[in-house]
């Protein structure tokens, strides 16, 4: 059980609460940037979701310096594990490279041609179903990056209805969160507890994966049906997404880099070195590349790093709260708590409770992935999708209330799948 909070714990919880309020207020700051151009730079900075947790993590570290001294603050910072933020940055940049995007676009395009639907509807459905399920094999951050980029290029524009944009993002975030549960290494909340709780590939597929796949397909079909008129009005597929212009050997090497980074996702020294080799290769064959999303990747990593720093001080209230819940209450509690804290941090804290039952483990993992689409901070890949898609929304921001409302229906489908289906 977690110890009673000290002054630092209480202060960290208060700073975390302020950071949450700030996260839900970013669209307001973006509005201020347009309304008051004299200080637009400041308002834009405060309106960047990816900046919020890094900024408030800095505030926490300054408090630690003043309260406990520089040595203690540095010791706390160095005790945090930043492997996940680093991995998400690397996988984002590689997955968003032109050879990978073109290959994924062509693959999903040809898969969609097998469906007996109007092609824009079929391709949209494929991006929101097959794409997130691919996350079980290429990791959720990579799947989010691929799907978000393909959706932006094909369906998102300034003329798209707000309802369509929000509904698409809501389904994308939920489907990516649950779609990575076919394997034990792809979804961050599963990855955090897989070894300790014995969640191997067979267990994941039998216990979580097939239920998640059903929910993913239902969610994608539902939003495609709801906006079928808008989708039918979209122009035919761009030839750039339907064929491969990049040489096959370059695509193969990019896929190799992606695979090796996934394989060594727990070893930052290895995947960082692979990333440096990738950057050199991309520079050498730059005419087959588009701009690498270095800035976007760094912003997302900054966000996640801030969450690691702030989240490390929240165990005193989260851990006992989880330990005292029944399995059913735990499932719904984890789903709701995921909306205000990273689901990987949530499952990690749950794994610190000793002597838990199989029902506890199931409820903890299922609840964490179910709520992973409700907010931008709920699941590690969400900031990546947010960074890629936010430019299509008014004021360049995805409203927290709009996202939560749009993600609620697909979240309820996930609830039904994990709570009502047998096994």
Buried (B, 14 or more C-beta within 10 A) or exposed (E): EBEEBEEBBEBBBEBBEEBBEBBBBBBBBBBBBBEEEEEBEEBBEBBBBBBBBBBBBEBBBEBBBEEBEEEEBEEBBEEBEBBBBBBBBBBBBBBBBBBBBBBBBBBBBEBBBEEEBEBBBBBBBBBBBBBBBBBBBBBBBBBBBBBBBBBBBBBBEEEBEEEBBBBBBBBBBBBBBBBBBBBBBBBBBBBBBBEEBEBEBEBBBEBBBBBBBBBBBBBBBBBBEBBBEBBEEBEEBEEBBBEBEBEEEBBEBBBEBBEBBBEBBEBBEBBBEBBEEBBEBBEEBEEBBEEBBEEBBBBBBBBBBBBBBBBBBBBBBBBBBBBEBEBEEBBBBBBEBBBBBBBBBBBBBBBBBEEBEEEBBBBBBBBBBBBBBBBBBBBBBBBBBBBBBBEBBBBBBBBBEBBBBBBEBBBBBBBBBBBEEEE
